[in-house]
Amino acid sequence: MSSITPISSAQPLFKKSQLGASQKPQAHFLSMPISPKKSRMVVVAATTAAEKGKKRYPGEAKGFVEEMRFVAMKLHTKDQAKEGEKEPQGQPLARWEPSVEGYLRFLVDSKLVYDTLERIVDKAAFPEYAEFKNTGLERSERLAKDLEWFKEQGHAIPEPSSPGITYAQYVEELSEKDPPAFICHFYNTYFAHSAGGRMIGRKVAEKILNGKELEFYKWEGELSQLLQNVRDKLNRVAENWSREEKDHCLEETEKSFKFSGEILRLVLS
């Protein structure tokens, strides 16, 4: 913003214009002294006007995580969330008829994805990934315990299938070249499991496991605080992104839902 320089008290306030026949009028600008208080008012007014002209994104005022949450909620079906815009497809959760075999396929593929995410964060090819080490949200070790329990019950543990392999390969490749897009998958995978994933786990357990709560759905410490700690880290990381990078991250949400949805459908396979 250009500054306004006060005129010296020694300067005359007005200049007499002396025009000869060959002289052209000269423009004179009046420069008045501005008190510090009024100067601050001018700056505030200019800032307010600039803010009014800036495009605001849904949730932006609360931080970038709220922007991610807003986009994700819109991709839910109308019966899953009040903000949902998608039409329900397939049977509602209450009418699911899962099998132990299908649930095991889901758990195995989920573990492959979590193994991959946690290895990427631990390796930290980009500095921002290191922010998400040891958050308390990690699921890989807990899934290993659950699969061992199923094995002890006499169930055969399957090999990872196409949905899990495809998603794990995708996030691995993405992490090496595109941090904002990778962070989108990181956020949606862990936060979705802490919300809708827990509800699905309870329903499946009621139907095929006599209500047993798996380790996959347990956290050490207060889950709400663990989630808040990660929200804070995500917001700090995103503060260094341009608006284009933030938009790119948000655009990846639909792919995240697509991949995770294919893994979830294994429960009914």
NORBEL-V98831 format. One record per pair of residues at least 24 apart in sequence whose ideal C-beta (glycine too) atoms are under 10 Angstrom apart, sorted by the first residue. I is the first residue (numbers start at 1). J is the second residue. Records with the same first field share a line. If there is no record, write none. Layout:
I=J + J
This chain:
1=42 + 43 + 46 + 47 + 50
3=34 + 39
4=31 + 32 + 33 + 34 + 39 + 42
5=31 + 33 + 34
6=31 + 32 + 33 + 34 + 35 + 39
7=31 + 32 + 33
8=33
9=33
54=243
55=243
57=243 + 246 + 247 + 250
58=83
60=243 + 246
62=231 + 235
63=231 + 232 + 234 + 235 + 236 + 238 + 239
64=183 + 187 + 231 + 234 + 235 + 236 + 237 + 238 + 239 + 241 + 246 + 249 + 250
65=187 + 191 + 227 + 228 + 230 + 231 + 232 + 233 + 234 + 235 + 238
66=231 + 235
67=235 + 238 + 246 + 247 + 249 + 250
68=183 + 184 + 187 + 188 + 191 + 231 + 234 + 235 + 238 + 246 + 249 + 250 + 252 + 253 + 256
69=187 + 188 + 191 + 231 + 253
70=250 + 253
71=184 + 188 + 249 + 250 + 251 + 252 + 253 + 254 + 257
72=184 + 187 + 188 + 191 + 192 + 195 + 250 + 253 + 254 + 256 + 257
74=253 + 254
75=188 + 253 + 254 + 256 + 257 + 258 + 261
76=192 + 196 + 257
80=196 + 199
81=195 + 196
86=257
89=261
90=265 + 268
91=268
93=196 + 199 + 200 + 202 + 203 + 204
94=203
96=200 + 203 + 204 + 207 + 267 + 268
97=207 + 208 + 267 + 268
98=200 + 203 + 204 + 205 + 207 + 208 + 209 + 266 + 267 + 268 + 269
99=204 + 207 + 208 + 267 + 268 + 269
100=150 + 153 + 155 + 204 + 208 + 209
101=155 + 156 + 158 + 208 + 266 + 269
102=158 + 204 + 208 + 265 + 266 + 267 + 268 + 269
103=150 + 155 + 201 + 204 + 205 + 207 + 208 + 209 + 214 + 266 + 267 + 268 + 269
104=146 + 147 + 150 + 151 + 155 + 156 + 157 + 158 + 266 + 267
105=157 + 158 + 159 + 160 + 161 + 163 + 164 + 263 + 265 + 266 + 267 + 269
106=161 + 163 + 164 + 200 + 204 + 263 + 264 + 265 + 266 + 267 + 268 + 269
107=143 + 146 + 147 + 150 + 157 + 158 + 164 + 214 + 216 + 263 + 266 + 267
108=143 + 147 + 150 + 157 + 158 + 159 + 160 + 161 + 164 + 263 + 266
109=158 + 159 + 160 + 161 + 162 + 163 + 164 + 165 + 166 + 167 + 168 + 262 + 263 + 264 + 266
110=139 + 140 + 143 + 146 + 160 + 163 + 164 + 167 + 189 + 193 + 197 + 216 + 260 + 263 + 264 + 266
111=139 + 140 + 141 + 142 + 143 + 144 + 146 + 147 + 160 + 164 + 168 + 216
112=140 + 143 + 159 + 160 + 161 + 163 + 164 + 165 + 167 + 168 + 169 + 263
113=139 + 140 + 143 + 160 + 163 + 164 + 165 + 166 + 167 + 168 + 170 + 171 + 185 + 189 + 259 + 260 + 263
114=138 + 139 + 140 + 141 + 142 + 143 + 144 + 164 + 168 + 189 + 190 + 193 + 216
115=139 + 140 + 141 + 143 + 144 + 160 + 164 + 168
116=140 + 164 + 167 + 168 + 169 + 170 + 171 + 172 + 175 + 185 + 189
117=167 + 168 + 171 + 172 + 175 + 182 + 185 + 186 + 189 + 190
118=186
119=168 + 172 + 175
120=171 + 172 + 174 + 175 + 176 + 182 + 185 + 186
121=175 + 182 + 186
123=175 + 176
124=175
125=175 + 176 + 177 + 179 + 182
126=175 + 176 + 177 + 178 + 179 + 182 + 183 + 237
127=179 + 237 + 240
128=179 + 180 + 182 + 183 + 233 + 234 + 236 + 237 + 238 + 240 + 241
129=175 + 179 + 182 + 183 + 186 + 237
131=183 + 230 + 232 + 233 + 234 + 236 + 237
132=183 + 186 + 187 + 190 + 230 + 233 + 234 + 237
135=186 + 190 + 226 + 227 + 229 + 230 + 233
136=219 + 220 + 221 + 222 + 223 + 225 + 226 + 227 + 229 + 230
137=186 + 189 + 190 + 191 + 193 + 194 + 219 + 223 + 226 + 227 + 229 + 230
138=190 + 219 + 220
139=189 + 190 + 193 + 194 + 197 + 215 + 216 + 217 + 218 + 219
141=215
142=214 + 215 + 216 + 217 + 218 + 219 + 220
143=214 + 215 + 216
144=215
145=214 + 215 + 216 + 218
146=212 + 214 + 215 + 216 + 217 + 218
147=214 + 215 + 216
148=215
149=209 + 212 + 214 + 215
150=209 + 214
153=209
158=266
161=262 + 263 + 266 + 269
162=262 + 263 + 266
163=259 + 260 + 261 + 262 + 263 + 264 + 265 + 266 + 269
164=259 + 262 + 263 + 266
166=259 + 262 + 263
167=255 + 256 + 258 + 259 + 260 + 262 + 263
168=259
170=255 + 256 + 259
171=255 + 256 + 259
174=252 + 255
178=245 + 248 + 249 + 252
179=237 + 241 + 245 + 248 + 249
180=237 + 238 + 241 + 242 + 244 + 245 + 246 + 247 + 248 + 249 + 250 + 251 + 252
181=245 + 248 + 249 + 250 + 251 + 252 + 253 + 255 + 256
182=249 + 252
183=234 + 237 + 238 + 241 + 245 + 249 + 252
184=248 + 249 + 250 + 251 + 252 + 253 + 254 + 255 + 256
185=249 + 252 + 253 + 255 + 256 + 259 + 260
186=230 + 234 + 256
187=230 + 231 + 234 + 249 + 252 + 253 + 256
188=252 + 253 + 255 + 256 + 257 + 259 + 260
189=256 + 259 + 260 + 263
190=226 + 227 + 230
191=227 + 230 + 231 + 234
192=256 + 257 + 260 + 264
193=217 + 260
194=219 + 223 + 224 + 226 + 227 + 230
195=223 + 227
196=264
197=260 + 264
198=223
200=264 + 267
201=267
203=267
204=267
208=267
